Amino acid sequence: MLKKTPKKTPAVSVNDWAQVVEVSDAEGAPRHVIAMTLAGARTVPSDM
């Protein structure tokens, strides 16, 4: 999962790029995903 920040947001520390997020699936079971933050001034993967 990718999280985008507004265009003018400064780059964050490498330690803040990834977060573990707990979500529920359709049956309500917990799932864990890694959320990566993309600083807004960077090229998004789909534009590469």
C-alpha positions as a Markdown table, in Angstrom:
| # | Residue | x | y | z |
|---|---|---|---|---|
| 1 | Met | 0.0 | 0.0 | 0.0 |
| 2 | Leu | 1.4 | 3.4 | -0.9 |
| 3 | Lys | 0.6 | 6.6 | 0.9 |
| 4 | Lys | 1.1 | 9.9 | -1.0 |
| 5 | Thr | 1.8 | 13.2 | 0.7 |
| 6 | Pro | 0.9 | 16.7 | -0.7 |
| 7 | Lys | 3.3 | 18.1 | -3.3 |
| 8 | Lys | 5.0 | 20.6 | -0.9 |
| 9 | Thr | 5.6 | 18.1 | 1.9 |
| 10 | Pro | 9.3 | 17.8 | 2.8 |
| 11 | Ala | 11.0 | 14.4 | 2.6 |
| 12 | Val | 10.7 | 12.5 | 5.9 |
| 13 | Ser | 13.3 | 10.5 | 7.6 |
| 14 | Val | 14.0 | 7.0 | 6.3 |
| 15 | Asn | 12.7 | 5.7 | 9.6 |
| 16 | Asp | 9.3 | 7.2 | 8.9 |
| 17 | Trp | 8.9 | 5.8 | 5.4 |
| 18 | Ala | 7.3 | 2.5 | 6.4 |
| 19 | Gln | 4.5 | 1.7 | 8.8 |
| 20 | Val | 2.7 | -1.5 | 9.7 |
| 21 | Val | -1.0 | -1.0 | 9.4 |
| 22 | Glu | -3.7 | -3.4 | 10.7 |
| 23 | Val | -6.8 | -3.7 | 8.5 |
| 24 | Ser | -9.8 | -6.1 | 8.5 |
| 25 | Asp | -10.6 | -8.3 | 5.6 |
| 26 | Ala | -14.1 | -8.9 | 4.3 |
| 27 | Glu | -14.7 | -11.5 | 7.1 |
| 28 | Gly | -13.4 | -9.3 | 9.8 |
| 29 | Ala | -10.1 | -11.1 | 10.3 |
| 30 | Pro | -7.1 | -8.8 | 11.0 |
| 31 | Arg | -4.5 | -8.4 | 8.3 |
| 32 | His | -1.3 | -6.5 | 8.5 |
| 33 | Val | 0.1 | -4.5 | 5.6 |
| 34 | Ile | 3.2 | -2.3 | 5.1 |
| 35 | Ala | 2.3 | 1.3 | 4.2 |
| 36 | Met | 5.1 | 3.1 | 2.4 |
| 37 | Thr | 5.0 | 6.9 | 2.3 |
| 38 | Leu | 6.0 | 8.7 | -0.9 |
| 39 | Ala | 7.0 | 12.3 | -0.5 |
| 40 | Gly | 4.9 | 14.5 | -2.8 |
| 41 | Ala | 7.8 | 16.0 | -4.8 |
| 42 | Arg | 9.0 | 12.6 | -5.9 |
| 43 | Thr | 8.0 | 10.6 | -9.0 |
| 44 | Val | 5.3 | 8.0 | -8.2 |
| 45 | Pro | 6.0 | 4.4 | -9.5 |
| 46 | Ser | 3.2 | 4.6 | -12.1 |
| 47 | Asp | 4.9 | 7.6 | -13.7 |
| 48 | Met | 8.3 | 5.8 | -14.2 |
